[in-house]
C-alpha cells in the first residue's frame, strides 16, 4: 500500500522505525531511543501500535483528515471492495469523500464493515467494541474486511481502563457484547492474548483528535 506524505511528531518517528527507515533530519540515536530499555515506561500509544501490528492488524495513522480519504480509497482498491457497510453518519461522510459506496442497511451485501470503537487497549493491541458498533451481529457474521476509525484520545492502558470508561460513558445503560478484537495472528501463549483474534483483515485508521 502506498504511504502518505511524511509524518511528523511521535507517530511519524514510530512509523519510520517500523519501516526500517530513519526519519529525515533526525540522528540514529534519537530513533533508537524509542525502543531503549533504559528509558521510562513505554508510552501507551507506542505500546498499542506495536502490539496491534504484531497481531497482524494494519495500522494507518492519519495526520490530516484527507489522509483518511486516501487510505480508505487505497484499501478499497487493493482489497477489491465494491461497497462498505457503515451506519455511523460521521464515518459515512468520510467514506463518501473517499469515493466509496456506502451501505447502511444491508451488512450481508457489503464487502467490508466500517465502524468506530470504544477504546484502543495498549497492553494487548486490542480494539474494544460493543454491540453499539456491531449492532448485535456476531463477528463471524460480518464481512471479512473490518475497518475501524478511532481517535488518539481513545488509547487507554488496559482493559480495566476501557471498561471503566464504558461504565462512565453509558451510565447505567452499558451495551452488550463488549469484546476486544485483534489481528489474525495468535499470541504465542494464551495469557498473552488478552483479546479475541479475528480471522479477518483488520484495519485501523487512527485520527488526531483536533481533526
Backbone torsions as a table, in degrees:
resi	resn	phi	psi	omega
1	UNK	NA	135.1	-179.5
2	UNK	-64.6	146.0	-179.0
3	UNK	-90.9	152.6	176.3
4	UNK	-77.2	179.0	-179.0
5	UNK	-61.8	165.2	-175.8
6	UNK	-52.6	129.0	179.6
7	UNK	-90.5	154.4	179.5
8	UNK	-119.1	167.3	174.4
9	UNK	77.3	-164.6	-173.5
10	UNK	-56.8	-51.8	-175.5
11	UNK	-66.9	-32.7	176.7
12	UNK	-60.6	-44.9	177.5
13	UNK	-61.8	-42.6	-178.7
14	UNK	-62.9	-44.0	-178.5
15	UNK	-65.1	-35.4	177.0
16	UNK	-67.3	-35.4	176.0
17	UNK	-65.4	-42.3	178.5
18	UNK	-59.4	-41.5	-175.5
19	UNK	-79.3	-12.4	178.7
20	UNK	88.6	6.3	-179.4
21	UNK	-108.2	135.7	176.3
22	UNK	-70.2	148.0	177.9
23	UNK	-70.7	143.9	178.1
24	UNK	-62.1	143.3	176.7
25	UNK	63.1	23.7	176.3
26	UNK	-132.4	145.8	-177.7
27	UNK	-83.4	160.7	-179.3
28	UNK	-60.4	-42.0	179.5
29	UNK	-59.0	-35.9	179.9
30	UNK	-64.7	-39.9	178.9
31	UNK	-67.1	-43.2	-178.6
32	UNK	-66.3	-26.3	-176.8
33	UNK	-64.1	-20.0	178.2
34	UNK	-62.3	-27.7	-176.5
35	UNK	-114.7	14.9	-176.3
36	UNK	-68.7	128.7	180.0
37	UNK	-70.6	-18.6	-178.7
38	UNK	-87.2	-6.9	-179.1
39	UNK	-77.1	173.3	178.8
40	UNK	-67.6	178.3	-178.8
41	UNK	-52.4	136.1	-176.1
42	UNK	-59.5	132.6	179.3
43	UNK	-58.5	146.6	-176.0
44	UNK	-63.8	-32.6	-179.0
45	UNK	-69.6	-42.0	177.0
46	UNK	-63.9	-44.5	-179.7
47	UNK	-61.7	-42.1	179.5
48	UNK	-59.7	-50.3	-175.6
49	UNK	-62.5	-41.1	178.9
50	UNK	-62.3	-44.9	-178.1
51	UNK	-71.3	-37.4	179.2
52	UNK	-64.7	-47.8	-179.1
53	UNK	-69.3	-30.6	177.5
54	UNK	-64.4	-26.7	179.4
55	UNK	-85.3	0.7	179.4
56	UNK	99.0	1.6	176.9
57	UNK	-70.9	151.4	-178.4
58	UNK	-107.1	112.4	-173.1
59	UNK	-100.1	131.2	-180.0
60	UNK	-132.7	114.2	-179.3
61	UNK	-91.0	130.0	-177.8
62	UNK	-111.1	102.1	179.0
63	UNK	-72.1	-33.8	176.9
64	UNK	-128.2	156.6	-176.4
65	UNK	-62.1	-33.1	-179.8
66	UNK	-64.9	-23.1	174.6
67	UNK	-61.2	-37.6	179.9
68	UNK	-64.4	-40.7	178.7
69	UNK	-60.7	-45.5	-177.6
70	UNK	-65.2	-45.2	-179.9
71	UNK	-62.8	-44.0	-179.1
72	UNK	-63.8	-40.2	177.6
73	UNK	-62.8	-39.5	178.5
74	UNK	-66.7	-42.8	178.5
75	UNK	-60.0	-46.2	-179.2
76	UNK	-61.2	-41.1	-178.7
77	UNK	-69.5	-48.7	-173.7
78	UNK	-74.6	-26.3	178.8
79	UNK	-99.7	4.8	177.9
80	UNK	56.8	51.2	-179.3
81	UNK	-95.1	117.8	178.4
82	UNK	-87.0	-26.0	179.5
83	UNK	-154.3	151.1	179.1
84	UNK	-127.6	131.8	177.7
85	UNK	-82.8	133.8	176.5
86	UNK	-160.0	130.9	179.4
87	UNK	-116.2	17.0	177.6
88	UNK	-105.5	118.5	-170.2
89	UNK	-59.0	-39.5	-179.0
90	UNK	-66.5	-35.4	178.1
91	UNK	-78.2	-32.7	175.4
92	UNK	-57.8	-40.0	179.3
93	UNK	-62.7	-42.7	178.8
94	UNK	-64.7	-43.4	179.1
95	UNK	-63.1	-42.0	-179.9
96	UNK	-65.7	-37.5	176.9
97	UNK	-67.8	-20.3	176.1
98	UNK	-85.9	-0.2	179.1
99	UNK	78.6	26.3	-176.4
100	UNK	-103.4	137.7	175.5
101	UNK	-73.3	125.1	-176.2
102	UNK	-107.5	131.2	172.7
103	UNK	-106.8	133.4	-176.9
104	UNK	-115.4	-4.5	-175.6
105	UNK	-141.3	12.4	-178.7
106	UNK	-146.5	79.9	-175.7
107	UNK	-65.8	-30.1	-177.0
108	UNK	-70.8	-21.0	179.9
109	UNK	-91.7	-6.2	-176.5
110	UNK	-86.6	154.1	177.7
111	UNK	-88.9	-16.3	-179.2
112	UNK	-152.2	164.0	-179.6
113	UNK	-123.3	132.1	-180.0
114	UNK	-127.1	133.4	178.7
115	UNK	-154.6	172.3	170.4
116	UNK	-84.6	-165.0	174.7
117	UNK	-148.0	176.0	176.7
118	UNK	-87.4	-54.0	-179.7
119	UNK	-149.8	162.9	172.1
120	UNK	-112.7	122.5	-171.6
121	UNK	-95.2	116.0	-172.9
122	UNK	-64.0	-46.7	-168.7
123	UNK	-66.5	-24.8	179.8
124	UNK	-125.0	1.8	178.9
125	UNK	69.3	27.0	-178.2
126	UNK	-94.3	151.2	175.0
127	UNK	-100.9	115.3	-177.9
128	UNK	-86.7	120.7	179.5
129	UNK	-130.2	166.5	178.4
130	UNK	-137.5	-174.6	176.9
131	UNK	-63.3	-18.5	176.6
132	UNK	-64.0	-33.6	177.9
133	UNK	-85.9	-43.2	-175.6
134	UNK	-87.6	-7.2	-178.3
135	UNK	58.6	31.6	176.8
136	UNK	85.9	-5.0	178.4
137	UNK	-73.4	146.4	172.6
138	UNK	-74.4	148.7	-178.8
139	UNK	-56.5	-38.5	-178.8
140	UNK	-65.1	-19.4	-179.4
141	UNK	-90.9	-4.1	-180.0
142	UNK	-91.0	160.4	179.7
143	UNK	-56.3	161.1	-173.8
144	UNK	-73.1	-17.0	176.1
145	UNK	-107.4	122.5	-174.5
146	UNK	-117.6	117.3	-177.4
147	UNK	-115.4	125.1	177.6
148	UNK	-114.9	136.3	174.7
149	UNK	-114.0	120.9	-175.9
150	UNK	-133.0	170.4	178.4
151	UNK	-112.6	154.2	-177.8
152	UNK	-60.9	-30.2	-179.0
153	UNK	-69.9	-10.6	-178.6
154	UNK	-86.5	-2.4	178.2
155	UNK	-78.4	122.6	177.2
156	UNK	-125.4	166.1	-172.0
157	UNK	-71.7	-44.5	-172.8
158	UNK	-149.1	178.7	-177.9
159	UNK	-61.7	-38.7	-179.6
160	UNK	-60.0	-42.7	178.7
161	UNK	-62.4	-40.9	178.7
162	UNK	-65.0	-45.0	-179.6
163	UNK	-66.2	-37.7	176.6
164	UNK	-63.7	-41.0	178.0
165	UNK	-62.7	-39.4	178.3
166	UNK	-65.5	-44.0	178.7
167	UNK	-60.6	-42.0	179.5
168	UNK	-69.8	-37.5	-177.0
169	UNK	-68.5	-41.8	-173.8
170	UNK	-99.8	-10.2	168.4
171	UNK	42.3	72.1	175.7
172	UNK	87.7	-6.5	178.5
173	UNK	-124.3	54.9	-174.3
174	UNK	-66.6	129.3	-179.9
175	UNK	-67.9	157.7	179.3
176	UNK	-86.6	176.8	174.6
177	UNK	56.3	43.9	175.6
178	UNK	-71.9	124.3	180.0
179	UNK	-152.3	164.5	172.5
180	UNK	-119.6	136.0	179.5
181	UNK	-114.7	149.1	178.6
182	UNK	-132.2	-176.7	177.4
183	UNK	-71.7	-178.1	-173.4
184	UNK	-78.8	-5.7	-177.5
185	UNK	-84.8	122.1	-179.2
186	UNK	-76.3	147.2	177.0
187	UNK	-67.3	157.0	-178.0
188	UNK	-71.0	-21.4	178.3
189	UNK	-140.8	145.9	-177.1
190	UNK	-53.7	-39.6	-176.6
191	UNK	-69.8	-15.6	179.9
192	UNK	-86.0	-13.6	-173.5
193	UNK	-68.2	-62.5	176.2
194	UNK	59.6	23.6	-179.2
195	UNK	175.8	167.5	-177.5
196	UNK	-87.2	121.3	171.3
197	UNK	-66.3	146.6	-173.3
198	UNK	-121.8	116.8	-177.9
199	UNK	-77.5	54.0	-178.9
200	UNK	-139.3	169.3	172.5
201	UNK	-85.1	110.2	-172.9
202	UNK	-105.9	116.8	176.8
203	UNK	-108.5	144.1	172.2
204	UNK	-128.9	119.8	172.1
205	UNK	-100.2	116.3	-177.6
206	UNK	-104.9	116.4	-177.6
207	UNK	-103.9	147.1	174.3
208	UNK	-70.2	145.6	-175.2
209	UNK	-68.1	-23.6	-177.0
210	UNK	-78.2	-4.9	-179.4
211	UNK	-70.4	NA	NA
